[in-house]
Amino acid sequence: MAEAAFATEALQMSLDAEVTDRSALEAVVTSACEGLGVSASGSSLRSRIEALYSRAREKMREVLHTGVKKALAVVSSQYVGIDMLAVCEGYVLPDDETEAQEEVQRLEDAGRPGRCLGRLLRR
């Protein structure tokens, strides 16, 4: 009988700890959702976390976009004759077919545009 009571008490303590952890996690997710302007009412914890991830990713893209625009503004103010319209048209591959294929392969090997951009900016 004492063993059953001990097992019941251990299970209750474990359950209480899980409930406390879940409540703490929900509070953190709710706070993060409020901070990033994500609607958190009436949604499951999983859907709030997914929405939070999506919003954070969107914010990072906005920050990267702003950083690139600022970098281009600095470049255009320092270099006379730079054609910003051509720069804004996108990535231009070399005219040589072999060099173009090598560049395409390098970009594909990089996996993500952000990683490739980061490597270019470190140089």
C-alpha positions as CSV (number, residue, x, y, z in Angstrom):
1,M,0.0,0.0,0.0
2,A,2.8,2.4,0.8
3,E,4.4,1.7,-2.6
4,A,1.2,2.7,-4.4
5,A,0.9,5.9,-2.4
6,F,4.5,6.7,-3.1
7,A,4.0,6.1,-6.9
8,T,0.9,8.2,-6.9
9,E,2.7,11.0,-5.2
10,A,5.6,10.8,-7.6
11,L,3.2,10.8,-10.6
12,Q,1.4,13.8,-9.2
13,M,4.7,15.7,-8.7
14,S,5.7,14.9,-12.2
15,L,2.3,16.1,-13.6
16,D,2.5,19.3,-11.6
17,A,6.0,20.0,-13.0
18,E,4.7,19.4,-16.5
19,V,1.8,21.7,-16.0
20,T,4.1,24.4,-14.5
21,D,6.5,24.1,-17.5
22,R,3.6,24.3,-20.0
23,S,2.2,27.4,-18.3
24,A,5.6,29.0,-18.4
25,L,6.1,28.2,-22.0
26,E,2.6,29.6,-22.9
27,A,3.5,32.8,-21.0
28,V,6.7,33.2,-22.9
29,V,5.0,32.5,-26.3
30,T,2.2,34.9,-25.5
31,S,4.7,37.6,-24.5
32,A,6.7,37.1,-27.7
33,C,3.6,37.2,-29.8
34,E,2.5,40.5,-28.2
35,G,6.0,41.9,-28.8
36,L,6.0,41.0,-32.5
37,G,2.3,41.9,-33.0
38,V,1.1,38.3,-33.6
39,S,-2.5,37.6,-32.7
40,A,-2.4,34.9,-30.0
41,S,-6.0,34.7,-28.8
42,G,-7.9,31.4,-29.2
43,S,-5.0,29.6,-30.9
44,S,-3.2,26.4,-29.9
45,L,0.3,26.7,-28.6
46,R,1.7,25.1,-31.7
47,S,-0.1,27.5,-34.1
48,R,1.0,30.5,-32.0
49,I,4.6,29.3,-32.2
50,E,4.3,28.8,-36.0
51,A,2.8,32.3,-36.4
52,L,5.6,33.6,-34.2
53,Y,8.3,31.9,-36.3
54,S,6.7,33.3,-39.5
55,R,6.5,36.8,-38.1
56,A,10.1,36.7,-36.9
57,R,11.2,35.5,-40.3
58,E,9.3,38.4,-42.0
59,K,10.9,40.9,-39.6
60,M,14.4,39.5,-40.4
61,R,13.7,39.9,-44.1
62,E,12.6,43.5,-43.6
63,V,15.8,44.2,-41.6
64,L,18.0,42.6,-44.3
65,H,16.1,44.6,-47.0
66,T,16.7,47.8,-45.1
67,G,20.3,47.0,-44.6
68,V,20.8,46.3,-48.3
69,K,19.1,49.6,-49.2
70,K,21.4,51.5,-46.8
71,A,24.4,49.8,-48.1
72,L,23.4,50.7,-51.7
73,A,22.8,54.3,-50.6
74,V,26.4,54.4,-49.2
75,V,27.8,52.8,-52.4
76,S,25.9,55.3,-54.6
77,S,27.1,58.2,-52.6
78,Q,30.8,57.2,-52.8
79,Y,31.1,56.0,-56.3
80,V,30.4,58.4,-59.2
81,G,28.7,56.9,-62.2
82,I,27.3,53.8,-60.6
83,D,24.1,52.8,-62.4
84,M,21.7,52.1,-59.5
85,L,18.9,51.2,-61.9
86,A,21.1,48.4,-63.3
87,V,22.1,47.3,-59.8
88,C,18.4,47.2,-58.8
89,E,17.5,45.0,-61.7
90,G,19.0,42.0,-60.0
91,Y,22.0,39.7,-60.1
92,V,23.9,39.7,-63.4
93,L,25.8,36.6,-64.5
94,P,29.2,36.9,-66.4
95,D,29.0,36.9,-70.2
96,D,31.3,33.9,-70.5
97,E,29.3,30.7,-70.4
98,T,31.8,28.8,-68.2
99,E,32.0,31.6,-65.7
100,A,28.3,31.9,-65.6
101,Q,27.8,28.2,-64.9
102,E,30.5,28.4,-62.2
103,E,28.7,31.3,-60.6
104,V,25.3,29.6,-60.7
105,Q,26.9,26.5,-59.1
106,R,28.5,28.7,-56.4
107,L,25.1,30.3,-55.6
108,E,23.4,26.8,-55.5
109,D,26.2,25.5,-53.2
110,A,25.7,28.4,-50.9
111,G,22.2,27.1,-50.3
112,R,20.6,30.3,-49.1
113,P,20.8,33.8,-50.5
114,G,21.4,35.3,-47.1
115,R,24.5,33.0,-46.6
116,C,25.8,34.0,-50.0
117,L,25.2,37.7,-49.2
118,G,26.9,37.4,-45.9
119,R,30.0,35.9,-47.5
120,L,30.1,38.7,-50.1
121,L,29.8,41.4,-47.4
122,R,32.7,39.9,-45.3
123,R,35.2,40.3,-48.1
